[in-house]
């Protein structure tokens, strides 16, 4: 059975960094396992954290499906979507990556989204682990495009506004009935003193605090140099913290 982990949070709270380091954690701790990474954030940059180049996003494929002339003669839309998505996947020896992208152009995407939903459900079943980097609005989860999650990690910076924003993610999940096994809070770029000061606000979110990823001076340095964050030293603060979180999650 596929273990599905999703990460969500407002922009700038380190959710994509966490997603990428979780992929590395899975690769290191489950050698030989099949891992699918999905970038479901409209502002897609998980590939940069992983150090991969992408040529096509799923949203671009769905835009093509809306044009009947784009589907080759003798090929159904279902076959066309499956073929194109398969071709757009970035494959490595350790894991595969799919990038959702941002919907292209006006009009209804209902039919192509239905096709995508069916395809991803079947695709996910072929992997041992699936890690999804979501946008804060959880659009792909709320539309049931991304399969149900076993664990949803909500990231926040160590501020009252950030923690309250994380609480709204829980409200979205409950209001639209997203199927999530367990939800946990991860505070990024914070320390124990800040967590203590925010304890009352954290309780109000109704989300259990899983842990903290401390400030890591290597991250802005790597970003400035254009180096993928999955190459962070294993003894760097962020790497150590994600290792601990993975252990707490039982991954």
N, C-alpha and C positions, 0 to 999 in steps of 0.2 A: 504494500500500500504506500502511496506517495505521501511523504511528509511535506506539508505546505506551510511556509512561513511568509508573512507579508510585513512590510515596513511602511509606515505612513507618518506624515507630519508636515507642518508648514515649511515653506522654503527656508533654507539656511540653518536648519536644525540638525544637519548631518545624517539625514535618513539614507541618502545615496551612498555616503561613506560607510555607514553601518551595513547596508545591503551588500556592498562590494566585499567588505571584510567578512561578512557571514558566508559569502560564496567561497572565499579563501579558507575559512574555517572548515567548511564542509569538505573541500578538496583535501585538506591536510588530515582531517580526522576520519574521513570515510573514503580511503583510497579504493579505487575501482567502482565506486558508486556512480550512478548517472545523476547529473545535476542540471536542472534547467533554471536559468536566470531570466526574469522578465522585467523589462523596464516599462512600467505602465504610467510613468510620469510624462505629461505633455512636454515638459521641459527636460527632455531626455539627455542624461549624461552619465548613466551607469557604465556605458561602454568606455568612457574616459577613465573612470575609476578602475576599470578592469584592464585598461590598456588595449582596447579593441577598436577596430574601424568598422563602421556600418555603412552599407550601401543603400539599404531600403528599409523603410519602416512599414508596419502593418497598416497604418492609416493611409499611406500612399496606395497600398494595394486595394484597400476598401474603396478608395476614391475611384480607382480604375473599374472596379466591379459595377459601380453605378452606371457606367457607360456600356450599353450592350455591345457596342462595336469593339470594345476592348477584349471581350471574351472570344478566343479563337473558335472557328467553326468546328463543330464536332466535340466541343468541350462544354460541359455544364458549368454553371457558376460555382457549384460546390467543388468540382474538380479544379477549376481555375484558382480559387482561393487557396485550396490545399497545396497546389503546386507552387504558387507564388510565395506563400508563407514559408513553405519548406525551403525554397530557394533563398529567402531573405534571412534565414537563421544563420547566425555566426557560430561556427562549430570549432571547438578546441579539443585537445586531448582530455581535458579535465572537466569541461562543462560546455553547455550551449547557451546562447543568448538570443532572445527575441526582444525587439524594440517596438512598442506600440505606436509612439509618435502622437502627433496632434491631428485631429480630424481635418481633412482638406476640403475647403469649399462648402457652400450651402447645400441644403437639401436633406432628405431623410436617409439615415444610415441603418434603418431597422433591419432590412433584409441581409445586407452584408455582415452586420453585427451578429445576427442569428447564426450565420455560417461560421463566423469567427468563434462564437461561444462553443458550438459543437466541436469545432476543430481543436480548440485548446483543452476541452474536457478530455478528448481522446489522447491528445498529445501528452498532457500531464501524467496520465496513467502509465506512460512508458518510462517515467523517471522515478528514482528513489526520493529525490528532494526537488522542491520547487521554491525558489526565493523570488518574491515580487517586490519591486520598488514602486510604491504607489504615490499618486499625488494626494495632497491633503484632502481634496474633495471626495476621494474614493469612488470616482465615477465608474471605473471598470469593475469594481467590486459590486457597487450598487446596481449595475445593469446585469449582474451575474455573468459578465464576460470572463472574469477570472474565477476559476473554481474556488469553492469554499476553502477557507483558511483554517489550519489547525491552531496557528498562533499569529496574532497581530501585534506587532511592536510599534508603539506610537512614540515618536521622538519629540523632545522639546528642549529648548535652551533653558538655562537656570533663571527664568524670569517669570513673574506672575502672569504676564500676558501670554507667554509661551505655554505655561501649564494650563491656562484657561482654554487656549486654542486646542490643546491636546484633549481636553475634556469635551470639546465640541465634536471631535472625531468619534468619541464614544457615542454621543448623541446621534450622529449620522448613522452609525452602525445599527443602533437600536431602532431608529425611526424607519429605516428602509428594510429592516430585517435581514441584514447581511449575516451569512452563516459563518461565524467565527467561534472556534472552540474556546480560546482564551485570549484575553487582551492584557498587555503589559505596557508599562511606561518606562522609557529609557531617557534619562537626562544626559545631554551631551555638553561638553565643555564646562562641566560643573565640578564642584567639590563637596565634601561632607557638610561644611558649614552652610553652603548655599542650599543644599537639600534640606537641612534642618530648618532653615528660615522659611522654606516653601512647604513644609510638611502639612500645614492646614489646607493650603490650596490643592496640594496633591490629593489629599483625602476627599476633597469636594469633587474631584474628577470621577471618582468611582473606579479608577484604574489602579491596579496594584503596581507599585514601583518594583521593577525588575532589577535595576542597577544604574550605575552612572559610568559614562565614558568621559574621563577627565580631559582637560585641555592638552593637546598634543602639538608641540611646536613643530613637529615634523610635517604635519598636514599642510599648513600654509607654505612651507618650504617646498614640498613636493608639488603643490599646485603651481607655485611660481615657476618651477622648473619644467612643468608639463609632464611630470612623472606620474604613472598610475599609482594610486594609493594602495593597491594590493601588493606593492613592492615595499611598503613600510617595514622597517625592521621588526622582527617578531618580539623584541623587547621594548618596543615603543609603547607609550601609555595606552594609545587607542587599541593597538594589537592585543595587548595583555587584557584589557577590559573586555574586548569582544570574545576572547578565549574563555573568560570567566562567565560571560553571559551565555555562551553556547553550552557550557557545562551546567549552568543553572537550568537552562531549558531542556537539558537531557538530550541534546543533539549529538 
